[in-house]
Amino acid sequence: MTYEMKHKPIKEGFKFFALNDAMTGYCFVVFPAGKLDKKKGQTWDIVEKLIKHLPGRRDRKYVACMDNWFTWPKTIMACTNHNVATVGTARNPALPFEINEAAEKKKEKDKDGKQIVRPPRSKVTDKRYNTLHVMDHKLGYRCFRWVDNSVVKFVSNLHYGTGNEAVLRPRKKPRLKEARDLWEKNVTLDVEIPQMVNDYNFWMKGKFLVEFVLKCRVMQNSNIVSSSNYAVILD
């Protein structure tokens, strides 16, 4: 079974899901999307199926690092139920920061046909470079809004977002005009960034390791390209 992928160089291919170690690229399990049960093919079901293959997860400390295709509230709760921490980029449904414009435009009426007026929800609009906003989600994890070249959103039940979690890392000159002056003529500059961002960037390297292995060993035919989504694990 092939999938159409409009934003990929090759528009149609096979999709695989894999669970691998972020340090070595070791693959715990990989399976094609076509093998999924249609009744249990939701994102959180896929992640739960993957993390069940982690050896000794009840006695060892694992962190599931994933991109925003995976990080739905039910995904995070599924990982928590299996004693696995979570960190990853996130999409709006997992976050309380911004108004869901599509939902706001949807007109709601009561039984008498009168328009229901709901109180406005908070919205963060801060776009200053390297600023971090943190909010607690009602399900027990934390939501982060960090400004790099653009706004990046994260979820984590491992990080707190406090000042003592910041780490010094070399960063390229950003596109934001108000921040570029600090770099002067330098290409890079050591900047304190949130520990969560540093961890995410480091752990996601395992994704590219296993993707390379899949392309070289599993998909021998150059006309068939794996377009996979990965949950990357740090042991």
C-alpha positions, 0 to 999 in steps of 0.5 A, a space after each residue: 500500500 502506497 501513500 501520497 505525500 505532496 510535500 516530499 520530493 517523490 510524491 508517492 511511496 511506502 510509509 514505515 514507522 520505527 522506534 530507534 535509539 537516539 544515540 546509536 540509531 539501533 532500531 527496536 521495531 519497524 513496521 509498514 503502515 499498511 500492516 496497521 489495524 484500521 480500527 487502531 490506526 490513530 497516531 496514539 495507537 501507533 506510538 503505543 504499539 511502538 513503545 511496547 517493544 521497549 525492553 524493561 520499560 517498567 524498570 528503565 528510564 526512557 524518553 520518547 522524542 518525536 515530531 508534531 505528527 505524533 504529539 497529541 494529548 492521547 499520545 503523551 498520556 499513552 507514553 505516561 501510562 507505559 512509564 515513558 517520558 515525552 518531549 517533542 514539537 507540537 501542533 495546536 490541538 495539544 497547546 493552550 497558547 493560541 486560539 483555534 481560528 477555525 473553531 472560533 469562526 464556527 458559529 454556535 447557537 443555542 436551542 432557541 437559535 440565538 448566537 452563543 457568546 463565549 469568553 475570549 481565550 488568551 493568546 500569546 503574541 510575543 515574537 522576541 528572539 529566544 523568548 520562552 513561554 511555559 504553560 501547564 496542561 490540564 493533563 499533566 504535561 507542560 507546553 512551551 512556546 519558543 521563538 527562534 526564526 519563527 515560533 516553535 511549540 513543544 510539549 514535555 513532561 520532562 522539562 520545566 522551562 526554568 532559567 537553570 535549564 538553559 544551556 550555551 550553544 552556538 547559534 547561526 545568525 537569525 532572520 529576525 532583524 531585532 536579533 541580528 545586531 547581536 551577531 554583528 559580523 559573526 556567522 555564529 554566536 554562543 546563546 543560552 537556549 532552553 535545555 528542552 530545545 537542545 535535547 530535542 535537537 540532539 535526540 532527533 539525530 537518531 531519526 536520520 540514522 535509522 532513515 538512512 539505514 531504511 533507505 539503504 537496506 530495506 528499500 533497495 529499489 531507488 524508485 520506492 522511497 520510504 516516507 517514515 515518521 519516527 518516535 526516537 527513543 533515548 535510553 
